[in-house]
């Protein structure tokens, strides 16, 4: 085409004719000369605005004050509640319970090392799981359940976002199943898993699958619904551009729909992970999956004088891990979005 | 429908090949690049109401290397007509031909530019322009060369690696034009290309488009509601009216191909503008 024959200087002239584009369009001044790569952009997005000590203080005194007020109120009010197991523990007792759990973990590790040294080869250590073991079990359970949920929810969500018929077909089911509590799912899941899973793999114990499937069933929905909204949100003109370029359905999905839907998918996944972690405790508690939920349940059943403090400590641990998981999802989202430029 | 073929109507079968490599400046030839014959579009009435006739039998043509405007108020069906030519919508009746071949769907031979830029927000300027070539199966070195040429043509070489959101509206629209030009289309279809821009940027992009057209000789059909813009840029324009959408008048613009902003003070320009505005009122 004749375009190819346009020499560079003429091309430049074509810009020169219009009175300096920079003057005309003020925003263009801000435009960078070259695109920073996504790692730089990611790091940039993580930088606080100004890192002076004054700003630091300004930003941090409200949360610190909130925590201090909470601890003081707790310490003052807790001793006034007389339970069957004695006074409700205050912050100090709960911290001590945490220390005790750590000691138990150390002791158990030593016992395990001792066992490995003395026992004949081939035998498996069967001591009680430590608190840390239980945390890891819980993380594994949620990770597995959440993974399955995501693998189901994203394709189904995309499909329902792209096909009105499919959306209308599954909408009633989604609306009905979405509000169901994990406690109601568990018995059904237990029966199904017992019927389907027959293997004796220690990594895929039935209690583990039960808890993970309950996590899946409860954390499916936010990702599914958000993905559907994301797939619908693709700019109409952009789809027209895709038509003009005659994209194949696969190219359309990969180049138009997925990038447009990505922020929505991540929002959904973040909510899903939060819900998954939340329902895990209930699921484990009933499924007897050896994680944090079971720990809480066992302490409750055991009812020793330290139990309340230990349960309270695990509440903080559960909350803290949930917070970390949410943050990790946020970081993952920023990273993926920076790498895709969306 | 029984429509005579474009060749028998114009009496020529060998259309000018704009992909040829000769460096001769090309002028609007007699050959028709685009032809619409009796294009009708009827929308079903909402809720079983009477059908709405958006376009009632539009006939128009665009010659090779010509810049033509479709001018009309909102709702006159000019965008619908452009979408039918682009293949994004289908006509209820009638025929659209590009180079004598009937249009049956969208394709890169009719590059489209929309009012709201519609760039891929996650692709750099370079990749936005290059993407269509990639899809069309161009080799890598051809792609790079073509994109670099176009970046020069639209004056955005420095911004090749920027993302669309880092650019101003005018710059984005220049990227969109470059993207539409990339696969060497037979005709460029512009749908209110400067409608989302402020008055100042709009004027400078009009200059830009005029220069681009003068240099590249690409055939352009542009939809606009701006009378001054239509007269200033086009060689010929069609005035459309609504209810039902139809072409009311075809006007040859009495200015040469290289025209400057001074043309806007020419008495013929002012008279033409007044008469068109009377018609649109």
Interface residues (C-beta under 8 A of the other chain):
Chain A: X1 X2 X3 X4 X5 X6 X8 X10 X11 X12 X13 X14 X15 X17 X18 X19 X21 X24 X25 X26 X27 X28 X30 X31 X32 X33 X34 X35 X235 X237 X238 X240 X241 X243 X244 X245 X246 X247 X251 X255 X256 X259 X340 X341 X342
Chain B: X18 X19 X21 X23 X26 X86 X87 X88 X105 X106 X107 X108 X110 X111 X112 X114 X116 X118 X120 X121 X122 X123 X124 X131 X132 X135 X136 X146 X149 X150 X152 X153 X154 X155 X158 X159 X160 X161 X162 X163 X166 X167 X168 X169 X170 X171 X181 X183 X184 X200 X201 X204 X205 X207 X208 X211 X212 X215 X216 X217 X218
